[in-house]
Amino acid sequence: MLTKANRHDVTQLLPLLEAIPPIAGQRGAPKRKPKMIQADRAYDSNPLRVLLAKRGIATQIARRHSAHGSGLGKTRWVVERTIAWLHQFRRLRIRFERLAQIHEAFLKLGCALICWRFLKAT
């Protein structure tokens, strides 16, 4: 889901959750929500925490104005590493395209190249 650069992260979390496609694979109704959400300080909002709790989604969100070392870095490094890999491509580091479809196409191409390099090395 692509948004403009001047949108707050907190306002975009719920539309992102709604956009998750059903995950099939086991018997019964397909899953449509994550078990837990990990986020940085930009998502620290008590109304957001309450809303996610009502939906049955656990949260690990770092609190603002608290000391670093919340423990989220133990698992969040995977996301940060992937973003760093995508930033090696100039067109993804700085967005030049006006159309979201073109930017998303370059994003998918970058992900494919990263996967191809990873598989080629093994």
N, C-alpha and C positions, 0 to 999 in steps of 0.2 A: 504494500500500500504506500503510494507516494503522496506526499503532501508538500505544501510550500514550506520554505525555510523558516518563515516567521510564525509557525504554529507551535503552541506549547505542547510538550510531550504528554502531559496529563490528559489533555483533551482528546488525544488520538488513541489512547489505550483501549477504550471501549469499542470504537469502530473496528479496531484491529482484532479484538476478540470476536466480534460478530462476523468478521470475514474469514475465520478459520473454517476450512471445509470439513465435512464429516470424515472421520478416520475409521475405515472398516477393517475387518480382519478377524474379529472374533464374533461369536454368536451374540445375538441381541442387537439392540439399537447402537448405531455407531457413535463413538465419542465425539463431542462437539466443543469440549472445553478442556483446558489444561488443568492438571492437578495443582500446580503451583506456578506462581509468577515471581521471577527475580528481577529487580530493577534497581537503578541507581537513584541518587538523591533527587533527580528531576521529577520523579514520579511520587515523591513523598507528599501524600495528601490523605488526611483522615477520612473525608467523604469517599475517596476512591477505595481505601482499605475496607470501609464498611460495605460498599457496593460489591466488591469482590467477595467478601465474606458471605453476603447474602446469596451469591451465585455458587457458593461452595468451593471457591478457589482460594487456596492458601497463598500468603504473600511473604516474600522476603525482600523488603524494600528498605534501603538504608535511610536513616533519619537525617534530616537537615540539621546543621549546626551541632553534629555529634562528631566525636573523634573517629578518624579513619581506623580501619581494622575491624569492620563489621563481620568479616568472614565470607562475604559474598565473592571475593576475589578467587576463592578456591575453585569455584565452578564457573564464574563469569568470564574467566580468561579465555575460554573457548570462543565466546562471542567477540571479544576484543581482538583476538588473534585473527579471526575471519575478516573482520573489518579492516585490519591492517593489511591483510593479503589483498583485499579488494582495492585498497588505496594505492597499490603499486601500479594500477592502471590509471593513467592521467585523466581519462574521461570520466572515471568514477570518483576520483579524488575531488575534482572541481567539476561541477555540473554545468556544461555548456549548452545542452539541448533544451529547447523550450518545451517540446512535447514530452509528456511523461512516458509515452509508449517507446520512444527512442531511448530514453534513459534506462527504462526497464529492460529493453533488449540488450543494451550494453552490459547491464548488471548480470543478466543471464549468461551472456557470452563470457564475462569475467569469471563467473562461477564454474562454467564448463571448462575454461582454461585451467583454473586452479585444480579442479578434479582430475583433468587429463594429466597435468604435471605430477600430481600426487600418485596416480596410478602408474604412470610411466616410470617413476622412481622405484616402485616396488617390484 
